[in-house]
Amino acid sequence: MTLTETPQPPQRPLRVLAAMSGGVDSAVAAARAAEAGHDVTGVHLALSANPQSFRTGARGCCTIEDSRDARRAADVIGIPFYVWDLAERFREDVVEDFVAEYEAGRTPNPCLRCNEKIKFAALLDKALALGFDAVVTGHYAKVIVREDGTRELHRASDMAKDQSYVLGVLDDKQLAHAMFPLGDTVTTKEEIRAEAERRGLAVAKKPDSHDICFIADGDTQGFLAARLGKAEGDIVDESGTVLGTHEGAYGYTIGQRKGLRIGTPAPDGKPRYVLDISPVNNTVTVGPAAALDVTGLTAIKPRWCGAAPSGPGTYTAQLRAHGGETEVTAELVDGSELRVAFTEPVRGVAPGQAIVLYDGTRVVGSATIATTERVTAGV
């Protein structure tokens, strides 16, 4: 079913903390919040213990340059600005978690973890302790207030820029103190940049950050190798035949096709993909694309944007930040496991990824994929 949206009542002026990354989205979000009459204070989160002076192209968002860009934007908007050092918390809750997940053969999403542990936990907790009412970010999503006063997280008005997937870890208490000024309007990124230029914000033409912010050069495998060391192991097919070797199973993800370095061609001449990663014996299993088809999964550590669902239900699910929706049936078992069945098989589903459930545009909740059920037995 699709829930009917209830118009939000006029909002009283709030004392809000705007998280300003140094990019155009967060700058425009802060400006819109100030223009709406809220008492806005800007804050840049210093998340790196040793920030670089400059960004590398469009990668990263934790440099000295970014903090300066955020400060200049705050000056133009006319709001107070501070830099808060959360580098140690970020290292423990996001970076170390990222490395540990890959070491265990899983594929994590650090953006979800950052939203859960940093922006809407460490930052929000500190903001509330200092008397702020809410945290403002430049995410493309929206919070809808129902007639009974409860809040729901919904997709952004513009599906092309929707970021509700990475916010699916927020619970109702966090949603009560979250503001997303960019989520209610259907605007292109070019229009956001044009708005920034009209407001005199120098970040109007700054390139977007991509990939993982704490891996500025984009070399995830090199980043992991520097922390986990090289560990040579076998690349095998579904029958266990050794096809090649690798320097660390952590450097592979389920569904990966490129960079396998397999000298022996497949019998049918078709490409092979990573089907399984076993940290126990340091083995990577590869096989045909059809063997990636997943019919169901079990997910753990569910977090609900409101009340947990009771009984089985039909939803749509999103499995990656820029992925599409797929129809599923899902049921919460023993309050801790989410059992999901796909209406049609899907590919490239990896343990460690998040599955986010939707009821129409409403985000129901998120959970971490633990195991999958494949069409091909024994995989």
C-alpha positions as CSV (number, residue, x, y, z in Angstrom):
1,M,0.0,0.0,0.0
2,T,1.1,3.6,-0.5
3,L,0.6,6.0,2.4
4,T,-1.0,9.4,1.8
5,E,1.2,12.3,2.5
6,T,0.0,14.8,5.1
7,P,1.1,18.4,4.6
8,Q,3.4,19.5,7.4
9,P,2.2,22.2,9.7
10,P,4.0,25.6,9.7
11,Q,7.2,25.0,11.6
12,R,8.2,27.3,14.4
13,P,11.7,28.7,14.3
14,L,14.2,26.2,15.6
15,R,17.8,26.4,16.8
16,V,19.5,24.1,14.4
17,L,23.0,22.9,13.7
18,A,23.9,22.6,10.0
19,A,26.5,20.0,9.1
20,M,28.6,21.7,6.4
21,S,30.9,19.4,4.5
22,G,32.3,22.1,2.3
23,G,30.2,21.0,-0.7
24,V,27.4,22.7,-2.5
25,D,24.5,20.6,-1.2
26,S,25.2,21.2,2.5
27,A,25.8,24.9,1.9
28,V,22.5,25.4,0.1
29,A,20.7,23.3,2.9
30,A,22.2,25.6,5.5
31,A,21.2,28.7,3.5
32,R,17.6,27.5,3.1
33,A,17.3,26.7,6.8
34,A,18.5,30.2,7.6
35,E,16.2,31.8,5.0
36,A,13.2,29.8,6.6
37,G,13.8,31.8,9.8
38,H,15.7,29.2,11.8
39,D,18.6,30.1,14.1
40,V,21.4,28.3,12.3
41,T,24.9,27.5,13.3
42,G,27.3,25.8,10.9
43,V,29.7,23.1,11.9
44,H,32.3,21.2,9.9
45,L,33.2,17.8,11.1
46,A,37.0,17.1,11.1
47,L,36.9,13.4,10.5
48,S,40.5,12.8,9.5
49,A,43.4,12.9,12.0
50,N,45.8,14.0,9.2
51,P,43.7,15.8,6.6
52,Q,45.3,16.7,3.2
53,S,45.5,20.3,2.2
54,F,43.7,19.7,-1.1
55,R,41.2,17.3,-2.5
56,T,42.2,14.8,-5.2
57,G,39.9,15.7,-8.1
58,A,36.3,14.9,-6.9
59,R,37.3,12.4,-4.3
60,G,37.1,12.8,-0.5
61,C,35.4,15.4,1.6
62,C,37.5,15.7,4.7
63,T,40.4,18.0,3.7
64,I,41.6,21.4,5.0
65,E,40.3,22.9,1.8
66,D,36.8,21.6,2.5
67,S,36.7,23.1,6.0
68,R,37.8,26.4,4.6
69,D,35.1,26.2,1.9
70,A,32.5,25.5,4.6
71,R,33.7,28.4,6.7
72,R,33.4,30.8,3.7
73,A,29.9,29.5,2.9
74,A,28.9,30.2,6.5
75,D,30.3,33.7,6.3
76,V,28.2,34.4,3.2
77,I,25.1,33.0,4.8
78,G,25.8,35.0,7.9
79,I,25.8,32.2,10.5
80,P,28.2,31.3,13.2
81,F,30.6,28.5,12.3
82,Y,32.7,26.0,14.2
83,V,34.9,23.0,13.4
84,W,34.3,19.9,15.6
85,D,36.9,17.2,15.9
86,L,35.3,13.8,15.6
87,A,38.3,12.1,14.0
88,E,38.7,9.5,16.8
89,R,35.0,8.6,16.8
90,F,35.0,8.4,13.0
91,R,38.1,6.1,13.0
92,E,36.5,3.7,15.6
93,D,33.0,3.6,14.3
94,V,33.4,3.9,10.6
95,V,37.0,3.3,9.4
96,E,37.8,0.4,11.7
97,D,34.3,-1.1,11.1
98,F,34.9,-0.9,7.3
99,V,38.3,-2.7,7.6
100,A,36.9,-5.4,9.9
101,E,33.9,-6.1,7.6
102,Y,36.1,-6.6,4.6
103,E,38.5,-8.8,6.6
104,A,35.5,-10.9,7.5
105,G,34.5,-11.3,3.8
106,R,31.6,-8.8,3.9
107,T,31.0,-5.7,1.8
108,P,30.0,-2.7,4.1
109,N,28.6,0.7,3.2
110,P,30.5,3.3,5.3
111,C,28.0,6.1,4.4
112,L,25.2,4.3,6.3
113,R,27.6,3.7,9.2
114,C,28.6,7.4,9.2
115,N,25.0,8.6,9.2
116,E,24.1,6.1,12.0
117,K,27.2,6.6,14.2
118,I,28.5,10.1,13.4
119,K,26.0,12.6,11.9
120,F,22.9,11.3,13.8
121,A,24.5,9.9,16.9
122,A,27.8,11.7,17.9
123,L,26.9,15.0,16.2
124,L,23.2,14.9,17.1
125,D,23.9,13.9,20.7
126,K,26.3,16.8,21.1
127,A,23.9,19.2,19.4
128,L,21.0,18.3,21.7
129,A,23.3,18.6,24.7
130,L,24.1,22.1,23.7
131,G,20.5,23.1,23.3
132,F,20.0,22.7,19.6
133,D,16.6,21.4,18.3
134,A,17.8,19.6,15.1
135,V,20.6,18.8,12.8
136,V,20.4,20.0,9.1
137,T,22.2,18.1,6.3
138,G,22.3,18.3,2.6
139,H,20.8,14.9,2.0
140,Y,18.1,14.4,-0.6
141,A,15.3,12.9,1.5
142,K,12.3,14.3,3.4
143,V,10.6,13.9,6.8
144,I,6.8,13.9,6.8
145,V,4.9,14.7,10.0
146,R,1.7,12.6,10.3
147,E,-1.6,13.9,11.9
148,D,-0.7,12.0,15.1
149,G,2.6,13.8,15.4
150,T,4.7,10.8,14.3
151,R,7.5,11.3,11.7
152,E,8.3,9.3,8.7
153,L,11.3,9.3,6.4
154,H,10.4,9.4,2.7
155,R,12.2,9.4,-0.6
156,A,13.1,12.8,-2.0
157,S,10.8,14.5,-4.4
158,D,13.4,13.9,-7.1
159,M,14.0,10.2,-7.4
160,A,17.2,10.8,-9.4
161,K,18.9,12.3,-6.4
162,D,17.1,10.4,-3.6
163,Q,19.5,9.5,-0.8
164,S,17.0,7.9,1.6
165,Y,18.8,4.6,1.3
166,V,21.8,5.8,3.3
167,L,19.5,7.3,5.9
168,G,17.5,4.1,6.4
169,V,19.4,3.5,9.6
170,L,17.7,6.4,11.4
171,D,15.2,5.6,14.1
172,D,12.1,7.7,15.0
173,K,14.0,9.6,17.8
174,Q,16.7,10.7,15.3
175,L,14.1,11.6,12.7
176,A,12.5,13.9,15.3
177,H,15.7,16.0,15.2
178,A,16.6,15.8,11.5
179,M,16.0,18.4,8.7
180,F,16.6,17.8,5.0
181,P,15.9,21.2,3.2
182,L,16.8,19.8,-0.2
183,G,14.4,16.8,-0.2
184,D,11.1,18.6,-0.7
185,T,11.8,20.3,-4.1
186,V,12.2,18.6,-7.5
187,T,15.3,20.4,-8.7
188,T,18.3,19.3,-10.8
189,K,21.8,19.5,-9.5
190,E,22.4,22.3,-12.0
191,E,19.5,24.2,-10.4
192,I,21.1,23.7,-6.9
193,R,24.4,25.0,-8.3
194,A,22.6,28.0,-9.8
195,E,20.9,28.7,-6.5
196,A,24.3,28.6,-4.8
197,E,25.7,31.0,-7.3
198,R,22.7,33.4,-6.7
199,R,23.4,33.2,-3.0
200,G,27.0,34.1,-3.6
201,L,28.4,30.8,-2.4
202,A,31.8,30.0,-3.9
203,V,31.1,26.3,-3.8
204,A,28.6,26.6,-6.6
205,K,31.0,25.0,-9.1
206,K,32.8,22.7,-6.8
207,P,32.8,19.1,-8.0
208,D,30.8,16.6,-6.0
209,S,32.7,14.1,-3.8
210,H,32.5,10.5,-4.8
211,D,33.5,7.1,-3.6
212,I,34.6,6.6,0.0
213,C,35.6,9.9,1.7
214,F,38.5,8.4,3.7
215,I,40.0,6.8,0.7
216,A,40.8,9.9,-1.3
217,D,42.6,8.2,-4.2
218,G,39.8,5.7,-4.7
219,D,42.2,2.7,-4.2
220,T,40.1,0.6,-1.8
221,Q,42.2,-2.5,-2.3
222,G,45.5,-0.6,-1.6
223,F,43.9,1.0,1.5
224,L,42.9,-2.4,2.8
225,A,46.2,-4.0,1.9
226,A,48.1,-1.4,3.9
227,R,46.0,-2.2,7.0
228,L,45.5,-6.0,6.6
229,G,48.7,-7.0,4.8
230,K,49.0,-9.2,1.8
231,A,47.7,-12.7,2.2
232,E,48.0,-14.9,-0.8
233,G,45.2,-17.4,-1.4
234,D,43.5,-19.4,-4.2
235,I,40.9,-18.3,-6.7
236,V,38.7,-21.4,-7.4
237,D,35.7,-22.4,-9.5
238,E,32.5,-24.0,-8.2
239,S,34.1,-27.4,-8.2
240,G,37.1,-26.3,-6.2
241,T,39.6,-26.3,-9.1
242,V,42.3,-23.7,-8.6
243,L,42.2,-21.1,-11.4
244,G,44.6,-18.5,-10.0
245,T,45.8,-16.7,-6.9
246,H,45.1,-13.5,-5.1
247,E,46.9,-11.3,-2.6
248,G,44.0,-10.9,-0.2
249,A,40.4,-12.1,-0.3
250,Y,39.4,-8.8,1.2
251,G,40.1,-7.2,-2.1
252,Y,37.1,-8.8,-3.8
253,T,33.4,-8.3,-3.6
254,I,30.4,-10.5,-4.6
255,G,29.5,-9.9,-8.2
256,Q,32.9,-8.5,-9.2
257,R,34.0,-9.3,-12.8
258,K,37.1,-7.2,-13.5
259,G,40.5,-7.7,-12.0
260,L,40.2,-11.4,-11.3
261,R,43.5,-12.2,-13.0
262,I,42.4,-15.7,-14.1
263,G,44.5,-17.1,-16.9
264,T,42.2,-20.1,-17.7
265,P,39.1,-19.2,-19.7
266,A,35.7,-20.6,-18.7
267,P,34.6,-23.7,-20.7
268,D,31.7,-21.7,-22.2
269,G,33.9,-18.7,-23.0
270,K,31.7,-16.4,-20.9
271,P,32.9,-14.0,-18.1
272,R,33.2,-15.2,-14.5
273,Y,32.2,-13.4,-11.4
274,V,33.0,-13.5,-7.7
275,L,30.4,-15.8,-6.1
276,D,31.8,-16.2,-2.6
277,I,34.6,-14.9,-0.4
278,S,35.8,-17.2,2.4
279,P,38.1,-15.5,5.0
280,V,38.5,-18.8,6.8
281,N,40.5,-20.5,4.1
282,N,41.3,-17.2,2.2
283,T,39.6,-18.5,-0.9
284,V,37.7,-16.6,-3.6
285,T,35.2,-18.6,-5.6
286,V,34.2,-17.6,-9.1
287,G,31.6,-18.8,-11.6
288,P,29.0,-17.8,-14.2
289,A,26.7,-14.8,-13.9
290,A,23.6,-17.1,-13.4
291,A,25.1,-18.4,-10.2
292,L,24.8,-14.9,-8.7
293,D,21.0,-15.1,-8.8
294,V,19.6,-14.6,-5.2
295,T,16.1,-15.6,-4.3
296,G,16.1,-14.7,-0.7
297,L,18.2,-13.5,2.2
298,T,18.5,-13.1,6.0
299,A,19.4,-9.7,7.4
300,I,20.4,-8.8,11.0
301,K,20.6,-5.7,13.2
302,P,17.4,-4.2,11.9
303,R,16.8,-0.5,12.5
304,W,13.3,0.9,12.0
305,C,12.2,4.4,11.0
306,G,9.3,4.1,13.4
307,A,7.5,1.0,14.7
308,A,8.8,-2.4,13.7
309,P,6.5,-4.2,11.2
310,S,4.3,-6.9,12.7
311,G,3.9,-10.1,10.6
312,P,4.9,-10.7,7.0
313,G,4.4,-7.9,4.5
314,T,5.0,-6.9,0.9
315,Y,7.5,-4.1,0.2
316,T,10.0,-2.8,-2.3
317,A,13.6,-3.1,-1.4
318,Q,16.8,-1.3,-2.4
319,L,20.1,-3.1,-2.1
320,R,22.7,-0.5,-2.9
321,A,22.9,3.3,-2.8
322,H,22.3,3.8,-6.5
323,G,20.3,0.7,-7.2
324,G,16.7,0.3,-8.3
325,E,13.8,-1.2,-6.4
326,T,12.7,-4.8,-6.3
327,E,9.5,-6.3,-4.9
328,V,9.9,-8.5,-1.8
329,T,8.0,-10.2,1.0
330,A,9.7,-9.7,4.4
331,E,9.1,-10.8,7.9
332,L,10.8,-10.0,11.2
333,V,11.6,-13.2,13.1
334,D,12.3,-13.2,16.9
335,G,12.7,-9.4,16.7
336,S,16.3,-9.7,15.4
337,E,16.3,-11.3,12.0
338,L,14.7,-10.1,8.8
339,R,13.7,-12.9,6.4
340,V,13.3,-11.6,2.8
341,A,12.1,-13.4,-0.3
342,F,12.4,-11.7,-3.8
343,T,9.6,-11.9,-6.3
344,E,12.2,-12.2,-9.0
345,P,15.9,-13.3,-8.5
346,V,18.4,-10.4,-8.1
347,R,22.1,-10.4,-8.7
348,G,25.2,-9.1,-6.9
349,V,23.8,-9.3,-3.3
350,A,26.7,-9.4,-0.8
351,P,26.7,-10.1,2.9
352,G,27.5,-6.8,4.7
353,Q,25.4,-4.7,2.4
354,A,22.3,-3.0,3.7
355,I,18.8,-3.8,2.5
356,V,16.3,-1.0,2.9
357,L,12.6,-1.6,2.8
358,Y,10.0,0.8,1.4
359,D,6.3,1.1,1.6
360,G,5.6,3.4,-1.3
361,T,8.0,6.3,-0.8
362,R,8.2,5.7,3.0
363,V,11.3,4.1,4.4
364,V,10.3,1.3,6.7
365,G,13.8,0.4,7.9
366,S,17.2,-1.0,7.2
367,A,19.1,-4.2,8.1
368,T,22.5,-5.7,7.3
369,I,22.5,-8.7,5.0
370,A,24.0,-11.8,6.7
371,T,23.3,-14.7,4.3
372,T,21.8,-15.2,0.9
373,E,19.9,-18.0,-0.8
374,R,21.0,-18.8,-4.3
375,V,19.3,-20.3,-7.3
376,T,22.3,-22.5,-7.9
377,A,22.5,-25.1,-5.1
378,G,25.7,-25.3,-3.1
379,V,26.9,-21.8,-3.8
